[in-house]
Amino acid sequence: MVTDLTTEHPDKILWRFLLPMMVSVIFQQLYNLADSMIAGKFAGEAALAAVGASYPVTVIFMAFAVGSNLGTSVIVSRLFGAKEYGRMRTAVTTAFIACVGMSLLLTAYGLAFCTPMMRWIHTPEDILADGALYLRIYVMGLSFLLFYNVCTGIFTALGDSKTPLYFLIGSSIGNIVLDCLFVAVFHMGVAGVAWATFIAQGISAVLALSTLAVRLRRFHQGSRPRLFDASLLWRIAAIAVPSIMQQSVLSVGNLFVQEIVNRYGSAVIAGYSGAVKLNTFAINCFMALGGCLSSYTAQNLGAGKRERLPMGFRTGVRLSLIATVPFFVLYFFFSRGMMGLFLNADSGEAIRAGVEFLRIVSPLYFMISIKLMTDGVIRGSGAMVYFVLATIPDLILRIAFAYLLTPRFGSTGIWMAWPFGWFAASGLTILFYRRIVTGKFEIRL
């Protein structure tokens, strides 16, 4: 299904476009949560800590996948909105050719430096081997991760948020089944968790690629489009590279945070691992709304309908605030029960650490969700300098306050540092958004 986001009022079109994307994110995060839940429940606290300790490193690799998704999605959206279907198909094949080279480089680097990266963040020796093993298997599936994310970006650019949902439902269910089989039945521990993710991502990537190939045939315009166009690659990179940089900077910041967490031992690492997965679940749901606004913004700019941007933003803010409520209620008032999904009752110290984290950050979801809506408009308009600049204070303040507060408050000081970065980043993105919608930023299509 292909959807034109340039005609109907956003109150109508964004609701229909968003719901499948939101369900997709929920299923995607469910199988990420399943890794940690099954590791903690069936392989023990140490296994959960090992998966959690490797998580900030995997997020760096994920930054390349998400950046490629965004870059491809924005350019394909603009070409689709402008009805330049031949160049749109060339943009798609150009993106995939670039992904082949990127995946080879990242896989080679990851396999060579798995254990050194775990040592750089001072992973405790009792979980180092398992953490490095999980990371090594994860890295072998990077090509699947990249191709799948680019495919979902293209589907979204075409206004199709349902097809990725179908893949994710099947992939999520398969991943959970494999987690249970490998960890609970075959007792493969951390390796079982990693192989379950590898297989699930592989199946999703193959299905997405084959479906996209069929879908693109609808846009055939007589002559065969070029497979590669350097100018289109440059335009994709102009969006993707700043996004990769922005998320990589955040990921490096999270490595510093993880290094501080690691000083407090495997129990606190385990608690943080579960809590940060829950936090990521919420943030990614809000980011799905931002992704809707990116496609909406890019299509409308491609169609020359810039005046529709504020309408879409207001709809996005309303939707984001509605989505925030259940996460706040669950994480703030039922935080102990949420941590019980990952840990058994005898893991008291780990549960306490996770509960503290959730109760500190969840009230701020009402603010950060609006920030992510402004991010969506900024990305869709191609103002990537603004997008990157808003990340810097978040990174610096979160790390600085974590170092400042831990001597007095212990591990709780790490969680207390989160709000400082979020406040600064939110203020900047709102300022940048206003420059875009008032015409103070020149948008080049």
Wavefront OBJ file of the C-alpha trace (Angstrom):
o trace
v 0.000 0.000 0.000
v 1.363 3.437 -1.032
v 0.055 6.579 0.686
v 0.249 10.203 -0.448
v 0.786 12.361 2.667
v 0.364 15.662 0.814
v -3.417 15.900 0.465
v -5.560 14.999 3.480
v -5.488 16.883 6.774
v -2.749 15.439 9.021
v -5.294 14.711 11.768
v -6.692 12.044 9.454
v -3.714 10.804 7.466
v -1.109 10.695 10.261
v -3.358 8.625 12.507
v -3.744 5.960 9.827
v -0.078 6.139 8.867
v 1.137 6.058 12.464
v -0.749 3.139 13.943
v 0.981 0.391 11.925
v 4.353 2.069 12.555
v 3.679 2.215 16.295
v 2.672 -1.437 16.403
v 5.819 -2.249 14.383
v 8.015 -0.492 16.923
v 6.250 -2.234 19.790
v 6.897 -5.638 18.247
v 10.496 -4.706 17.429
v 11.106 -3.637 20.997
v 9.305 -6.673 22.356
v 11.846 -9.012 20.882
v 14.656 -6.768 22.118
v 13.095 -6.963 25.569
v 12.654 -10.711 25.180
v 16.422 -11.135 24.834
v 17.008 -9.514 28.199
v 13.967 -11.019 29.903
v 14.766 -14.589 28.910
v 18.472 -14.132 29.636
v 17.721 -12.809 33.118
v 15.012 -15.320 33.981
v 16.562 -18.502 32.561
v 20.313 -17.836 32.378
v 20.637 -15.658 35.483
v 21.612 -12.164 36.563
v 25.134 -12.501 35.136
v 23.766 -13.320 31.664
v 21.470 -10.288 31.773
v 24.434 -8.140 32.816
v 26.548 -9.513 29.935
v 23.864 -8.716 27.343
v 23.364 -5.302 28.942
v 27.086 -4.484 29.027
v 27.356 -5.113 25.275
v 24.217 -3.093 24.498
v 25.868 0.375 24.224
v 28.328 -1.079 21.690
v 25.522 -2.603 19.593
v 23.782 0.784 19.591
v 26.785 2.265 17.762
v 26.279 -0.249 14.950
v 22.541 0.397 15.065
v 23.280 4.091 14.452
v 24.538 3.216 10.954
v 21.367 1.259 10.207
v 19.032 3.969 11.484
v 20.998 6.723 9.723
v 20.817 4.806 6.438
v 17.090 4.354 6.998
v 16.566 8.083 7.529
v 18.755 9.222 4.643
v 17.106 6.896 2.162
v 13.610 7.588 3.481
v 13.863 11.373 3.219
v 15.249 11.364 -0.347
v 12.818 8.693 -1.577
v 9.944 10.622 0.064
v 10.890 13.803 -1.760
v 11.219 12.078 -5.132
v 7.933 10.253 -4.545
v 6.214 13.525 -3.580
v 7.616 15.144 -6.743
v 6.510 12.071 -8.797
v 10.055 11.497 -10.139
v 9.639 7.732 -10.062
v 12.640 6.826 -12.238
v 15.071 8.725 -10.031
v 13.288 7.334 -6.995
v 14.076 3.777 -8.081
v 17.686 4.773 -8.754
v 17.884 6.231 -5.244
v 16.732 2.887 -3.844
v 19.336 0.798 -5.671
v 22.029 3.369 -4.914
v 21.234 3.097 -1.211
v 21.499 -0.699 -1.266
v 24.823 -0.656 -3.121
v 26.192 1.725 -0.484
v 24.872 -0.569 2.264
v 26.833 -3.533 0.888
v 30.119 -1.679 1.280
v 29.159 -0.303 4.688
v 28.136 -3.705 6.057
v 31.415 -5.311 4.968
v 33.478 -2.616 6.687
v 31.445 -2.659 9.894
v 31.442 -6.446 10.130
v 35.211 -6.627 9.685
v 35.768 -3.946 12.315
v 33.316 -5.482 14.767
v 34.769 -8.977 14.560
v 38.299 -7.643 15.048
v 37.494 -5.463 18.075
v 34.671 -7.182 19.996
v 36.703 -8.020 23.082
v 38.805 -4.817 23.056
v 35.613 -2.710 22.919
v 34.226 -4.554 25.936
v 37.486 -3.945 27.795
v 37.515 -0.237 26.888
v 34.355 0.263 28.955
v 35.808 -1.721 31.883
v 33.391 -4.626 31.696
v 33.826 -6.767 34.829
v 35.794 -9.948 34.234
v 32.949 -12.207 35.394
v 30.782 -11.139 32.419
v 33.457 -10.098 29.868
v 33.603 -13.375 27.919
v 29.819 -13.676 27.592
v 29.476 -10.011 26.632
v 32.115 -10.338 23.900
v 30.492 -13.549 22.626
v 27.087 -11.885 22.334
v 28.648 -8.938 20.518
v 30.553 -11.175 18.076
v 27.404 -13.033 16.971
v 25.477 -9.753 16.751
v 28.138 -8.264 14.450
v 27.881 -11.205 12.047
v 24.279 -10.177 11.373
v 24.992 -6.509 10.636
v 24.258 -6.857 6.911
v 20.743 -8.109 7.772
v 20.276 -5.173 10.133
v 21.322 -2.601 7.534
v 19.273 -4.012 4.669
v 16.158 -4.411 6.772
v 16.333 -0.842 8.075
v 16.807 0.605 4.590
v 13.828 -1.421 3.366
v 11.586 -0.133 6.160
v 12.734 3.416 5.428
v 11.693 3.019 1.779
v 8.314 1.504 2.679
v 7.705 4.431 5.050
v 8.777 6.930 2.389
v 6.113 5.484 0.088
v 3.504 5.954 2.804
v 3.354 2.212 3.564
v 3.622 1.579 7.286
v 1.762 -1.755 7.236
v 4.212 -3.955 5.332
v 7.066 -3.511 7.868
v 4.530 -4.333 10.586
v 3.769 -7.735 9.095
v 7.465 -8.596 8.922
v 8.058 -7.481 12.476
v 5.163 -9.456 13.913
v 6.509 -12.641 12.360
v 10.102 -11.803 13.245
v 9.255 -10.902 16.839
v 7.286 -14.061 17.455
v 10.040 -16.122 15.838
v 12.733 -14.410 17.912
v 10.877 -15.035 21.176
v 10.278 -18.681 20.272
v 13.949 -19.126 19.387
v 15.015 -17.355 22.595
v 12.954 -19.776 24.644
v 14.202 -22.760 22.638
v 17.913 -21.873 22.713
v 18.082 -20.519 26.276
v 15.357 -22.276 28.280
v 15.456 -25.674 26.509
v 18.972 -26.037 25.051
v 20.639 -23.939 27.801
v 22.836 -22.061 25.331
v 22.951 -18.989 27.577
v 24.064 -15.693 26.054
v 24.972 -17.372 22.745
v 21.399 -18.613 22.403
v 20.048 -15.082 22.842
v 22.414 -13.764 20.170
v 21.692 -16.524 17.641
v 17.935 -16.026 18.065
v 18.324 -12.353 17.137
v 20.628 -13.224 14.222
v 18.132 -15.674 12.690
v 15.113 -13.393 13.227
v 16.853 -10.401 11.622
v 18.009 -12.522 8.693
v 14.521 -13.752 7.890
v 13.089 -10.231 8.160
v 15.748 -8.792 5.838
v 15.201 -11.402 3.124
v 11.404 -11.010 3.202
v 11.610 -7.211 3.181
v 14.013 -7.144 0.219
v 11.917 -9.515 -1.882
v 8.685 -7.651 -1.134
v 10.255 -4.269 -1.901
v 11.533 -5.539 -5.259
v 7.971 -6.489 -6.236
v 6.555 -3.202 -4.942
v 8.953 -1.040 -6.941
v 7.883 -2.630 -10.225
v 4.686 -0.561 -9.971
v 6.748 2.541 -10.671
v 8.142 1.328 -13.998
v 8.308 4.212 -16.517
v 9.533 2.570 -19.716
v 13.313 2.940 -19.736
v 15.316 0.996 -17.200
v 16.521 3.324 -14.391
v 20.209 3.578 -13.529
v 21.432 1.298 -10.768
v 23.749 3.864 -9.223
v 23.828 7.654 -9.166
v 26.620 9.431 -7.304
v 24.600 12.627 -6.964
v 21.737 10.746 -5.307
v 24.196 8.958 -3.027
v 25.514 12.376 -2.022
v 21.976 13.568 -1.232
v 21.256 10.421 0.801
v 24.569 10.792 2.620
v 23.801 14.444 3.382
v 20.930 13.174 5.547
v 22.339 9.816 6.639
v 25.847 10.843 7.709
v 24.779 13.605 10.132
v 22.155 11.245 11.535
v 24.785 8.515 11.975
v 27.097 11.047 13.588
v 24.345 12.267 15.896
v 23.407 8.793 17.032
v 27.021 7.656 17.207
v 27.866 10.608 19.412
v 24.986 9.644 21.683
v 26.146 6.034 21.604
v 29.691 7.013 22.519
v 28.184 9.054 25.336
v 26.296 5.960 26.442
v 29.599 4.065 26.434
v 30.955 6.595 28.916
v 27.805 6.144 30.985
v 28.160 2.358 30.752
v 31.755 2.650 31.910
v 30.564 4.489 35.033
v 27.808 1.913 35.588
v 30.328 -0.921 35.249
v 32.225 0.392 38.253
v 29.341 -0.642 40.506
v 29.424 -4.352 39.639
v 27.275 -6.855 37.810
v 24.150 -6.349 39.976
v 23.843 -2.649 39.082
v 24.749 -3.477 35.462
v 21.903 -6.008 35.379
v 19.421 -3.510 36.838
v 20.519 -0.801 34.431
v 20.325 -3.263 31.529
v 16.684 -4.056 32.185
v 15.692 -0.459 32.916
v 17.454 1.023 29.899
v 15.757 -1.540 27.645
v 12.388 -0.374 28.995
v 13.448 3.244 28.477
v 14.542 2.458 24.915
v 11.158 0.835 24.300
v 9.394 4.093 25.202
v 11.818 6.367 23.359
v 11.621 4.299 20.171
v 7.825 4.482 20.227
v 8.065 8.269 20.400
v 10.688 8.173 17.632
v 8.227 6.278 15.432
v 5.989 9.338 15.639
v 8.971 11.471 14.672
v 9.593 9.128 11.738
v 6.015 9.717 10.561
v 6.618 13.452 10.656
v 9.876 13.035 8.701
v 8.072 11.287 5.846
v 5.167 13.745 6.050
v 7.553 16.718 5.984
v 9.668 15.358 3.112
v 6.677 14.440 0.929
v 5.048 17.851 1.437
v 8.265 19.709 0.725
v 8.737 17.612 -2.417
v 5.208 18.588 -3.474
v 5.851 22.284 -2.696
v 3.403 22.374 0.248
v 5.535 23.817 2.996
v 2.534 25.505 4.647
v 1.302 22.062 5.792
v 4.285 21.521 8.121
v 2.891 23.249 11.248
v -0.392 21.318 10.933
v 1.498 18.030 10.853
v 3.654 19.064 13.817
v 0.632 19.918 15.969
v -0.934 16.557 15.174
v 2.335 14.817 16.009
v 2.583 16.561 19.386
v -0.955 15.527 20.318
v -0.266 11.931 19.353
v 3.044 11.886 21.233
v 1.510 13.171 24.470
v -1.182 10.492 24.269
v 1.500 7.835 23.738
v 3.511 9.125 26.710
v 0.846 8.510 29.358
v 0.914 4.673 29.549
v 4.719 4.574 29.681
v 4.833 7.115 32.499
v 2.196 5.271 34.512
v 3.849 1.861 34.093
v 7.427 2.997 34.691
v 6.789 5.409 37.559
v 4.056 3.708 39.564
v 4.734 0.061 38.653
v 8.510 0.186 38.186
v 9.218 -2.715 40.547
v 6.827 -4.957 38.655
v 8.397 -3.910 35.351
v 11.862 -4.852 36.637
v 10.390 -8.171 37.742
v 10.046 -9.010 34.040
v 13.849 -9.302 33.867
v 14.955 -10.369 37.315
v 13.953 -12.857 39.961
v 12.957 -11.636 43.430
v 16.354 -12.516 44.958
v 18.124 -9.917 42.742
v 17.321 -7.124 45.179
v 20.196 -4.755 44.412
v 19.665 -5.026 40.650
v 15.927 -4.370 40.990
v 16.546 -1.319 43.181
v 18.930 0.176 40.600
v 16.428 -0.310 37.790
v 13.532 1.125 39.793
v 15.531 4.262 40.621
v 16.388 4.800 36.951
v 12.791 4.432 35.765
v 11.341 6.737 38.416
v 13.838 9.486 37.590
v 13.524 9.482 33.782
v 9.859 8.568 33.152
v 8.327 11.925 34.246
v 10.443 13.587 31.547
v 8.826 11.579 28.750
v 6.235 14.331 28.307
v 9.050 16.712 27.368
v 11.280 14.383 25.357
v 8.348 13.180 23.217
v 7.776 16.765 21.992
v 11.512 17.069 21.310
v 11.363 13.973 19.120
v 8.488 15.509 17.123
v 10.645 18.540 16.340
v 13.416 16.120 15.346
v 11.051 14.568 12.818
v 10.352 17.887 11.095
v 14.037 18.856 11.203
v 15.130 15.567 9.580
v 12.392 15.665 6.959
v 13.413 19.190 5.959
v 17.063 18.157 5.607
v 18.299 20.582 8.289
v 20.804 18.035 9.569
v 23.188 20.630 10.987
v 20.453 21.580 13.442
v 19.790 17.912 14.139
v 23.411 17.254 15.088
v 23.859 20.485 17.070
v 20.956 19.619 19.355
v 22.720 16.386 20.341
v 25.926 17.930 21.667
v 24.593 19.425 24.920
v 22.672 16.224 25.680
v 25.871 14.213 25.408
v 28.137 16.617 27.297
v 25.746 17.349 30.141
v 24.724 13.721 30.686
v 28.332 12.571 30.995
v 29.503 15.595 32.989
v 26.732 15.377 35.562
v 27.140 11.604 35.842
v 30.775 12.128 36.843
v 29.852 15.012 39.161
v 26.966 13.323 40.959
v 28.245 9.772 41.468
v 30.800 10.629 44.190
v 27.934 11.863 46.372
v 24.949 9.770 45.249
v 26.616 6.584 43.992
v 24.961 4.833 41.058
v 21.817 6.943 41.585
v 23.833 9.956 40.425
v 24.135 8.357 36.968
v 20.364 8.277 36.537
v 20.058 11.834 37.921
v 22.274 13.097 35.081
v 19.736 12.145 32.374
v 17.372 15.149 32.769
v 20.102 17.765 32.317
v 20.927 16.597 28.792
v 17.286 16.161 27.807
v 16.307 19.688 28.895
v 19.106 21.304 26.864
v 18.456 19.213 23.728
v 14.700 19.899 23.871
v 15.181 23.646 24.097
v 17.500 23.700 21.096
v 15.308 21.552 18.846
v 12.252 23.720 19.521
v 14.302 26.795 18.573
v 15.515 25.128 15.360
v 12.005 23.961 14.466
v 10.734 27.537 14.674
v 13.477 28.691 12.288
v 12.387 26.061 9.750
v 8.635 26.765 9.787
v 9.106 30.549 9.741
v 11.337 30.324 6.658
v 14.596 31.356 8.334
v 16.249 28.127 7.168
v 16.651 27.637 3.423
v 15.493 24.175 2.349
v 17.134 22.777 -0.774
v 15.115 20.047 -2.493
l 1 2 3 4 5 6 7 8 9 10 11 12 13 14 15 16 17 18 19 20 21 22 23 24 25 26 27 28 29 30 31 32 33 34 35 36 37 38 39 40 41 42 43 44 45 46 47 48 49 50 51 52 53 54 55 56 57 58 59 60 61 62 63 64 65 66 67 68 69 70 71 72 73 74 75 76 77 78 79 80 81 82 83 84 85 86 87 88 89 90 91 92 93 94 95 96 97 98 99 100 101 102 103 104 105 106 107 108 109 110 111 112 113 114 115 116 117 118 119 120 121 122 123 124 125 126 127 128 129 130 131 132 133 134 135 136 137 138 139 140 141 142 143 144 145 146 147 148 149 150 151 152 153 154 155 156 157 158 159 160 161 162 163 164 165 166 167 168 169 170 171 172 173 174 175 176 177 178 179 180 181 182 183 184 185 186 187 188 189 190 191 192 193 194 195 196 197 198 199 200 201 202 203 204 205 206 207 208 209 210 211 212 213 214 215 216 217 218 219 220 221 222 223 224 225 226 227 228 229 230 231 232 233 234 235 236 237 238 239 240 241 242 243 244 245 246 247 248 249 250 251 252 253 254 255 256 257 258 259 260 261 262 263 264 265 266 267 268 269 270 271 272 273 274 275 276 277 278 279 280 281 282 283 284 285 286 287 288 289 290 291 292 293 294 295 296 297 298 299 300 301 302 303 304 305 306 307 308 309 310 311 312 313 314 315 316 317 318 319 320 321 322 323 324 325 326 327 328 329 330 331 332 333 334 335 336 337 338 339 340 341 342 343 344 345 346 347 348 349 350 351 352 353 354 355 356 357 358 359 360 361 362 363 364 365 366 367 368 369 370 371 372 373 374 375 376 377 378 379 380 381 382 383 384 385 386 387 388 389 390 391 392 393 394 395 396 397 398 399 400 401 402 403 404 405 406 407 408 409 410 411 412 413 414 415 416 417 418 419 420 421 422 423 424 425 426 427 428 429 430 431 432 433 434 435 436 437 438 439 440 441 442 443 444 445
